[in-house]
Amino acid sequence: MFPSAVPVKEKKLMDVKLGELPSWILMRDFTPNGILGAFQRGYHRYYNKYINVKKGSVSGVSMVLAAYVLFSYCLSYKELKHERLCKYH
């Protein structure tokens, strides 16, 4: 195999090979500042790609809404499962 020109630490997740994945994960910054920075980069990337565009559509807002619905369903799944199994007479 040919050695990679880019170090594993600087690769994006989509460019990491399966064998390099454990070492790539261990090189991430899991401090509070690192996690906050990752969320900020993700927010700015999403905002610039879907919201801050010349010809916008409802796709950016609908993705946020779909994520909220899925997240709230996951949070209330335990109660919904209990209600589903109850018998009403």
Contact map, one row per residue, 1 for C-alpha under 8 A:
11100000000000000000000000000000000000000000000000000000000000000000000000000000000000000
11110000000000000000000000000000000000000000000000000000000000000000000000000000000000000
11111000000000000000000000000000000000000000000000000000000000000000000000000000000000000
01111110000000000000000000000000000000000000000000000000000000000000000000000000000000000
00111110000000000000000000000000000000000000000000000000000000000000000000000000000000000
00011111011000000000000000000000000000000000000000000000000000000000000000000000000000000
00011111111000000000000000000000000000000000000000000000000000000000000000000000000000000
00000111111000010001001100000000000000000000000000000000000000000000000000000000000000000
00000011111000000000000100110000000000000000000000000000000000000000000000000000000000000
00000111111100000000000000000000000000000000000000000000000000000000000000000000000000000
00000111111110110000000000000000000000000000000000000000000000000000000000000000000000000
00000000011111110000000000000000000000000000000000000000000000000000000000000000000000000
00000000001111110000000000000000000000000000000000000000000000000000000000000000000000000
00000000000111110000000000000000000000000000000000000000000000000000000000000000000000000
00000000001111111000000000000000000000000000000000000000000000000000000000000000000000000
00000001001111111101100100000000000000000000000000000000000000000000000000000000000000000
00000000000000111111100000000000000000000000000000000000000000000000000000000000000000000
00000000000000011111100000000000000000000000000000000000000000000000000000000000000000000
00000000000000001111110000000000000000000000000000000000000000000000000000000000000000000
00000001000000011111111100000000000000000000000000000000000000000000000000000000000000000
00000000000000011111111110000000000000000000000000000000000000000000000000000000000000000
00000000000000000011111111000000000000000000000000000000000000000000000000000000000000000
00000001000000000001111111100000000000000000000000000000000000000000000000000000000000000
00000001100000010001111111110000000000000000000000000000000000000000000000000000000000000
00000000000000000000111111110000000000000000000000000000000000000000000000000000000000000
00000000000000000000011111110000000000000000000000000000000000000000000000000000000000000
00000000100000000000001111111000000000000000000000000000000000000000000000000000000000000
00000000100000000000000111111100000000000000000000000000000000000000000000000000000000000
00000000000000000000000000111110011000000000000000000000000000000000000000000000000000000
00000000000000000000000000011111111000000000000000000000000000000000000000000000000000000
00000000000000000000000000001111111000000000000000000000000000000000000000000000000000000
00000000000000000000000000000111111100000000000000000000000000000000000000000000000000000
00000000000000000000000000000111111110000000000000000000000000000000000000000000000000000
00000000000000000000000000001111111111000000000000000000000000000000000000000000000000000
00000000000000000000000000001111111111100000000000000000000000000000000000000000000000000
00000000000000000000000000000001111111110000000000000000000000000000000000000000000000000
00000000000000000000000000000000111111111000000000000000000000000000000000000000000000000
00000000000000000000000000000000011111111100000000000000000000000000000000000000000000000
00000000000000000000000000000000001111111110000000000000000000000000000000000000000000000
00000000000000000000000000000000000111111111000000000000000000000000000000000000000000000
00000000000000000000000000000000000011111111100000000000000000000000000000000000000000000
00000000000000000000000000000000000001111111110000000000000000000000000000000000000000000
00000000000000000000000000000000000000111111111000000000000000000000000000000000000000000
00000000000000000000000000000000000000011111111100000000000000000000000000000000000000000
00000000000000000000000000000000000000001111111110000000000000000000000000000000000000000
00000000000000000000000000000000000000000111111111100000000000000000000000000000000000000
00000000000000000000000000000000000000000011111111110000000000000000000000000000000000000
00000000000000000000000000000000000000000001111111111000000000000000000000000000000000000
00000000000000000000000000000000000000000000111111111000000000000000000000000000000000000
00000000000000000000000000000000000000000000011111111001001100000000000000000000000000000
00000000000000000000000000000000000000000000011111111001000110000000000000000000000000000
00000000000000000000000000000000000000000000001111111101000000000000000000000000000000000
00000000000000000000000000000000000000000000000111111111000000000000000000000000000000000
00000000000000000000000000000000000000000000000000011111000000000000000000000000000000000
00000000000000000000000000000000000000000000000000001111100000000000000000000000000000000
00000000000000000000000000000000000000000000000001111111110000000000000000000000000000000
00000000000000000000000000000000000000000000000000000011111100000000000000000000000000000
00000000000000000000000000000000000000000000000000000001111111000000000000000000000000000
00000000000000000000000000000000000000000000000001000000111111100000000000000000000000000
00000000000000000000000000000000000000000000000001100000111111110000000000000000000000000
00000000000000000000000000000000000000000000000000100000011111111000000000000000000000000
00000000000000000000000000000000000000000000000000000000011111111100000000000000000000000
00000000000000000000000000000000000000000000000000000000001111111110000000000000000000000
00000000000000000000000000000000000000000000000000000000000111111111000000000000000000000
00000000000000000000000000000000000000000000000000000000000011111111100000000000000000000
00000000000000000000000000000000000000000000000000000000000001111111110000000000000000000
00000000000000000000000000000000000000000000000000000000000000111111111000000000000000000
00000000000000000000000000000000000000000000000000000000000000011111111100000000000000000
00000000000000000000000000000000000000000000000000000000000000001111111110000000000000000
00000000000000000000000000000000000000000000000000000000000000000111111111000000000000000
00000000000000000000000000000000000000000000000000000000000000000011111111100000000000000
00000000000000000000000000000000000000000000000000000000000000000001111111110000000000000
00000000000000000000000000000000000000000000000000000000000000000000111111111000000000000
00000000000000000000000000000000000000000000000000000000000000000000011111111000000000000
00000000000000000000000000000000000000000000000000000000000000000000001111111100000000000
00000000000000000000000000000000000000000000000000000000000000000000000111111111000000000
00000000000000000000000000000000000000000000000000000000000000000000000011111111100000000
00000000000000000000000000000000000000000000000000000000000000000000000000111111110000000
00000000000000000000000000000000000000000000000000000000000000000000000000011111111000000
00000000000000000000000000000000000000000000000000000000000000000000000000011111111100000
00000000000000000000000000000000000000000000000000000000000000000000000000001111111110000
00000000000000000000000000000000000000000000000000000000000000000000000000000111111111000
00000000000000000000000000000000000000000000000000000000000000000000000000000011111111000
00000000000000000000000000000000000000000000000000000000000000000000000000000001111111000
00000000000000000000000000000000000000000000000000000000000000000000000000000000111111100
00000000000000000000000000000000000000000000000000000000000000000000000000000000011111110
00000000000000000000000000000000000000000000000000000000000000000000000000000000000011111
00000000000000000000000000000000000000000000000000000000000000000000000000000000000001111
00000000000000000000000000000000000000000000000000000000000000000000000000000000000000111
